């Protein structure tokens, strides 16, 4: 693996333009234009989000080009006085893969997590995404879990059973 030439930058207020470019990268890399570009958030929304201390958006820059990035969220725990950080999105432009960019992004997030006193960083990967699985196995411990998407009912309340389920 080559040493990465990227500069990692955590986005904050004033970086909405970089956040827009990061979303475009996610749409390209994930081949998911609908999720990342069809309903783009407004500038004010991005600025408000980037100002949050518990949301971490980072870009990997080569010169001025966004070649990679990640978005993660800090989740405080109820059962213990600690938090965990969840990497929601992580992507690197194809021409910059296998150069240490993703590892650089995660290492920077580890520093942020350490400074914030977080307990662990976790990430979800898809079966068959061998490059991502190899990266995460190199950096962490694998757990086998199931993931479920539960639709948010927006029109009527959910019925409550007599048993309280």
N, C-alpha and C positions, 0 to 999 in steps of 0.2 A: 504494500500500500504506500502510495506517495504521501508526503506531508501536504496538507491542504494549504492552498494559497488564499483561502477565504478569510475575510474579516467578519466576525460575528458581532451583530448589533442587536441589543434588546430594544424593542420599539416602545415608545412612550408618547405622551401628548406631543403633538407636532409632527408625528410620523404617519399620519393617515395615508399619505401617498405611497409610502413603503408597504403599509398594510394592504392597500389595493393591489400592489404588484405581487405581494405574497399570495393573496387570494388567487390571482391570475396564474401564478406558478402551481398552486395546488390543483386548480382546475385542469391545467395542462398535464401535469404529472399523473394525477389520478384519473385522467380522461373523464372528468365529471364537470363539464361546463355548467350544467343546470344548477348544481349545488353551490358552485363558487363564483359564478359570474352572472347568471340569469337574474338574480334578485340582489344585486350588489347593495350593501349597506351604504348609507349616506356618510358624508365626511364628518358631520357632528356625532353620529353614532360611533364611528370608528375612534374619534378623538376621546369620547367618553369612556369607551372600552379600554383603550390604551392607557388611560390614566389610572386604571385599577391596579392596586398593588398585588392582587392575587391572581392576575391573568398575565401570562408570559407569552409574548409573541416575539420571536427572534428571526432575523434574516441572516443568511450567509451571503456576503457580497464579494464579488471579484470585480475590481474596479467599481463601477456603479451598477453592475448587473446583479439582480437577485438570483442566485443560483441554488438556493436552498432555504429552508426555514422550518420552524416548528411553532406550534401553539400548544400551550399547556395551562392547566388550571390547578390552583391549590384548593384542596378540599379539607376543611377542618373536620375532625372526628368527634363524635359525641361520646364514645366510650372511653376516650383517653385524651389527655391534654397533648395532642399532637396533630399534625396534618400530613396528608399525602399529596403528591403532585401527579396529575394524570396528563400524559402527553396525548393530546387529542389528534393532532395532525403533525406529520413529519414527512418532508419530501425534499428530494434533491434532483435538480435538472439532470437528465440522462447523461449529457456530456461531462458532467462533473462528478459522477458516481465513482466509487472506489478510489477516492482521493482523500478520504477522511473528513468530508464535510459533515455528514450526519453525526459522526463521532464527536466532532468539534461542537456541534449544536448541543448534543446531549451533555457533554462535559461542562459546557457553560451553564446549562440548566442545573447540573449537579452542584455547581458553586452557588447558584442562587438558592437552591433547596437547602444546602448546608447553612448558608447565612440566615435563612428564615427558620431554621430548626425543624425542617420537614423530616418525617420518618423514612419515607421511601418515595421513589418515582416509579410509576408503572405505566405500561403502554399495551395496547392491544394490537395484534397482528393477524392477518388472514392466512389460513392454510394455503400453501402453494406460493406465497410471496417469499421465496427462498432468500433473496438478498436482505430483506427486512428481518426475517427469522435469524439469519446468520449474525447480523449486527446485534440484535437483542440478546441472543445467546452468548455472544462475546462479552456483553456488558452486564448481563443480569442473570437471574434465575427464572426458569420457565415454570409456569403454572398452567394446568389445563382447566379452562373454565368455559362456560357457555355464556353467550351474550344474547340478550333479548331486547328488542325495541318494543316499547309499550306506547301505543298511540295515545296522544292527548285528545280527549273528547272535548270539543269546543262548543257543542250545541246543547247537550243535555247532561245532567249529572249522572254519574254511574250508579246503578242500583246497589243497595247495601243488603247483603243477605242476612237472614235472621241469626246465623251463627257468627256474624261479625267478620267473615272472610273477605 
